[in-house]
Amino acid sequence: MEIKIVEEKGNRLEFEIDENTGFLNALKKELLNDDNVKVATYFVKHPLVGKPKMIVEADDPRKALNAAANRLKKLNDKFAEEVKKEIK
């Protein structure tokens, strides 16, 4: 996964990410669970052209993004454990 910072000004971070919208939707939802995040959204100019861009506005957008990614990782790990238990 490749992340490229497009713009960072004050409490706003915009980055381009080489990932599908399913992942971005999960990240957006997790970011919005954080009370310090004011805006979390993404857009794709066209599905066949370019990479999706995500915008995060928060007290500390880098910290919020890192925390959301860690929460998603824990959730994914828990899901993987449950699948392994059920499918032996």
Backbone torsions as a table, in degrees:
resi	resn	phi	psi	omega
1	MET	NA	130.2	-179.1
2	GLU	-113.6	130.6	177.5
3	ILE	-120.6	131.7	179.3
4	LYS	-126.7	120.7	177.4
5	ILE	-69.9	123.6	179.2
6	VAL	-92.7	-42.6	-178.4
7	GLU	-155.9	139.3	176.3
8	GLU	-141.1	112.2	-180.0
9	LYS	-138.1	119.6	177.8
10	GLY	56.8	-118.8	-177.2
11	ASN	-96.5	17.9	-176.9
12	ARG	-121.6	131.5	178.4
13	LEU	-129.1	125.7	175.5
14	GLU	-120.4	129.4	-179.9
15	PHE	-140.4	154.5	177.7
16	GLU	-101.3	139.1	-176.6
17	ILE	-136.4	138.0	-179.8
18	ASP	-90.7	75.4	-176.1
19	GLU	-153.1	163.6	-178.8
20	ASN	-84.4	166.9	-175.6
21	THR	-70.6	-22.5	176.0
22	GLY	-61.8	-45.4	177.6
23	PHE	-64.1	-45.1	-178.6
24	LEU	-63.1	-36.0	178.7
25	ASN	-64.9	-42.5	177.6
26	ALA	-63.5	-42.4	179.0
27	LEU	-64.0	-44.1	178.8
28	LYS	-59.5	-47.0	-179.4
29	LYS	-61.2	-42.3	-180.0
30	GLU	-67.9	-39.5	177.0
31	LEU	-61.1	-40.3	-178.2
32	LEU	-71.1	-11.5	173.5
33	ASN	-76.4	-11.6	-178.9
34	ASP	-90.9	123.2	-178.9
35	ASP	-63.3	-21.9	-179.5
36	ASN	-82.8	-9.4	-179.7
37	VAL	-91.9	123.5	179.7
38	LYS	-94.5	-36.5	-179.7
39	VAL	-138.6	134.1	171.7
40	ALA	-145.9	112.8	-178.7
41	THR	-152.8	165.2	176.1
42	TYR	-141.8	161.4	177.2
43	PHE	-149.3	154.6	177.2
44	VAL	-130.1	121.3	-179.8
45	LYS	-59.6	-44.9	177.3
46	HIS	-157.9	134.9	-175.9
47	PRO	-57.2	-25.3	-177.6
48	LEU	-97.3	-8.9	-175.4
49	VAL	-127.1	127.6	174.9
50	GLY	78.1	180.0	-179.1
51	LYS	-111.8	152.9	176.9
52	PRO	-64.1	149.1	175.2
53	LYS	-119.8	142.5	179.1
54	MET	-121.8	143.2	178.5
55	ILE	-120.6	130.9	177.0
56	VAL	-128.9	126.1	173.0
57	GLU	-118.8	122.7	-176.7
58	ALA	-158.8	171.2	175.9
59	ASP	-55.1	-44.0	175.7
60	ASP	-139.8	91.2	-173.3
61	PRO	-60.8	-35.2	178.5
62	ARG	-65.6	-43.6	179.4
63	LYS	-64.3	-42.8	179.7
64	ALA	-64.0	-41.5	179.3
65	LEU	-64.8	-43.5	178.7
66	ASN	-63.8	-43.6	-180.0
67	ALA	-64.5	-42.1	179.3
68	ALA	-64.4	-41.4	178.6
69	ALA	-63.2	-39.5	178.4
70	ASN	-66.0	-40.4	177.8
71	ARG	-64.9	-40.3	177.7
72	LEU	-65.0	-38.0	178.3
73	LYS	-62.9	-44.6	178.8
74	LYS	-61.6	-42.4	178.9
75	LEU	-63.7	-42.3	178.6
76	ASN	-64.5	-42.2	178.2
77	ASP	-62.3	-41.8	178.9
78	LYS	-63.5	-43.3	178.8
79	PHE	-61.4	-43.7	179.6
80	ALA	-62.0	-39.8	177.6
81	GLU	-63.1	-42.7	-179.9
82	GLU	-64.7	-40.1	178.5
83	VAL	-63.9	-44.8	179.5
84	LYS	-60.3	-38.3	178.5
85	LYS	-64.8	-43.3	-174.2
86	GLU	-80.0	-30.6	-177.9
87	ILE	-112.5	92.2	-177.1
88	LYS	-100.9	NA	NA
